[in-house]
Structures are given as C-alpha cells and as structure tokens.
Amino acid sequence: MYNLIDLTDRRILVVGASSGIGKKTAITLSNLGAKLVLVAIDEEQVMQALTELSGDGHAAYYADVSKLDAIEGLIKGIVEKHGPLDGMVYSAGLGTALPLMQSKPEKVLNTFNVNFFGFFEMVRQVARKGRFNPGLRIVGVSSCASLRGDKSKSIYSSSKSAMDSAVRCMAKELAEKEICINTVAPAMTATELYAKFVEKYGEDSDTNRELTSRQYLGIAQTQDIANAIAFLISPAARFITGITMPVDGGLTTC
C-alpha cells in the first residue's frame, strides 16, 4: 500500500512538545516513523511526552525558548548528538489575552519572545550549514488570530502575524538551500486554552455559541492540527512553501 506521508527515520525537532498541539504532533509524527527530538520548558511534561512516542531513537530536552541567547547552543548540541535535522515544528507559544490598556511593554515583549523571536532564532540556527539534510521542512504553529481581530488579542494576534509575515520572506531566502517553510493557523482547538475559555464564559454562553456558529465544523481536536502539520513536514508537500494554511473548521470563510 502506498503511504502518502512516510516519515521513516526522518529526524524532526518539535519545540513546545509537552502538551496540546505540540505533543499530539510529536506522537503523530512518531506513528509515521519519524525519530523525534522534543523540546519544552517543563522537564516533567516533556519526559512524559517522550514515553508516549511510538518507535525508538527519540530524545527530549527541556529549555526556555524565550532565552534567545541559549538557542544556538541548544541546536548545536542536538545536531552534534543526533545528526542533521529533516524537519522542525515550532509549537511553543503563549496565548496572551489582555486589554490594550493593560498591555505594558514587558507583557508584549514576553509574548513576542516565545511566539515570534524564539521561532525566528530557531529557524536561523536550524538553517545553518551542516545542521540539516537536503529537503528540510519547517512548520510554525500560528493561529487564525493572525487573520481576524478580537478584543484583548492585540499582543497574541500581532505575534502570530509576525510569524506568518516572516515565513513569507524566509521562504524566498531558504529556497536557495532547498528548505521549505510554512505555518498552520488553527482556529479554536480543544486544548487547555479552550478549557479556560469555557471555564470563563461557560459552554452554553452566548460567547461560546457565537464562536461555534462561525467555526461551523466545531471545535478542532489536536489531532486535526497534527494531521495538517504531518503533511506539511513530509516530502509529499515539497512544492508548498511560504504559506499560512488555515486549519479552522470554516472560521475564515465567515
């Protein structure tokens, strides 16, 4: 049987792999034969995620991607120990929700350090000579918040928009190295973030009903997002670069 997505023995780095979309993506990629290197800020959670992967040859590291000066050493050490990378998924992120008047510069910088600057520096370090194999594929986890406005989302939305804009530019530069780079933009997904949303507004609230009326295929499961990432990180998507792929249950069509 022909398998469209075959990641057998491809070494893929997953950043933000301890929970939610990142963890489900790591599990999915391992089921497709990839050898994973997991990175997350929570040591206990990332080690737990490591035990849930299929196959062998995986590794886990705990690191704070907001510490930008430490990223070069992290990537250098990973490549020296495990070899050049075939892919990277960047799923680390902060879902900051603050009204404009409470969005002080330090809050903005903290979110951008994780959501954008960490991603930017990871790409820069992974794309250095000797750190990747031909056909490297990079996928950043953005958000439909980058495409739609909402109250209290100025920091979060702009950090994700920055990721999407950078990828469109990076794609042109990295094509010279045979690297493809894209983002996926999930709508509301059944993660801890959505659980907090329901806790705040209530499942039967007008706010939640409005959300699900616009996102008319319902609330996404983390597997839905992982499936899209698995395609984009695979050789099957070799002719796709510089795009933001909405995985949104119809949200951006409304």
ABEGO torsion letter per residue (X at the ends): XBBABBABGBBBBBBGAABEAAAAAAAAAAAAGBBBBBBBABAAAAAAAAAABBEBGBBBBBBBAABAAAAAAAAAAAAAAAEBBABBBBABBBBBBBBAAABBAAAAAAAAAAAAAAAAAAAAAAABBGABBBGBBBBBBBBAAAABBBBGAAAAAAAAAAAAAAAAAAAAAAAAAGBBBBBBBBBBBBBAAAAAAAAAAEAABAAAAAAAAABAAEBBBAAAAAAAAAAAABAAAAABBGBBBBBAGGAAAX
